[in-house]
Amino acid sequence: MKKILSLLACAALVGCSAKQETAVSDFDSIQQFTLKNKNGMIVKITNYGATITSIIVPDRDGNMADVALGYDSVEGYVNAIAREYLGAVVGRYGNRIAEGKFSIDGEEYELATNNGENHLHGGYMGFDKVVWTAEVVADGVKFSYLAKDGEEGYPGNLNLSVTYTLTDDNEIKMHYEATTDKPTIVNVTNHTYFNLAGEGSDSILDHVLQINGSKTTPVDAGLIPTGEFADVTGTPFDFRQPKVIGKDIDADDQQIEYGPGYDHNWVLDRQGDGMQLAATLSEPKSGRVMEVFTEEPCIQFYSGNFLAGNLTGKSGKVYKERSALCLETQHAPDSINHEGEAGWPSVILRPGEKYDTTTIYKFSTK
Ligand code: BGC
């Protein structure tokens, strides 16, 4: 495989300057990597937040477009007014933990409540806000980060890495690995916002989505799972057959009102462990298709409801409400507070164990 792998210093990427309000003391350590495969697909990733900044793929006629939302500068990412986690790895616990509280083995922990009364995506300085160490590997880049014991309230020194590789089958593979020296919780995921018509396009309401899940974990008004499982049959949440996203997104339904729209966790209909197709997204006009494969038990479909039009993206276009969506493979939000309950696989990582999980975004056209 022929692949161009280039490393750009921050200065080459943007005019960089340190800003006091960020925790980044060393802007020069921020790098961007470009992966290119034999089909001309290009993926750009920075070690700031282990963030995917760009995914350039062809449509059915071979026209290339960038389908991932992003900023045009490092400063955009570092100083984001709207904390939207564009393209980043989120964690130590992706999505919400009720009131930021949980316990392991009777020991209670308290995390930052950075989303109303709840904890979201790792807190104020989650993994999206730190500089990772980068290492070029075959066909990709490995990013590593040591999350210290007590960082954002989480127990245990967590040695985490994510390896991104780009294959000639137009797959972005994300392989997450972690170990800890104290019992802790881990649930990391990638938070790329997609619009398959190209970033900056108006809406994802015309995209067609299929999710291989017949149950969701319904939420309360704060988007915390109630602990129940809901059958999708006859509800706006039934994506078992491909469905236009706009069809039911404003349905008269309490869960939709809470979203508002889709911001929910689907439990995947798994056949055992291992890699399985979780979701397929397509955009009719361009013919672009993205499949999500994962080893995770669940997927969060977030329809970009909180994109508020206060964020200008890399091509100068404003990112409006529902102009992009996320498909975040994961364990269900707040799983730690359902530890041991049926249907809630554990999110606890103990010393001697290895967190090891892979998710794939695969692009094609039809
Ligand atoms: C959450 C949303 C949140 C968004 C950006 C998603 O993963 O489910 O509720 O607004 O991330 O923070």
Residues whose N, C-alpha, C, O or C-beta is under 5 A from the ligand:
A	BS01	BGC	R83 E84 D263 Y302 F306
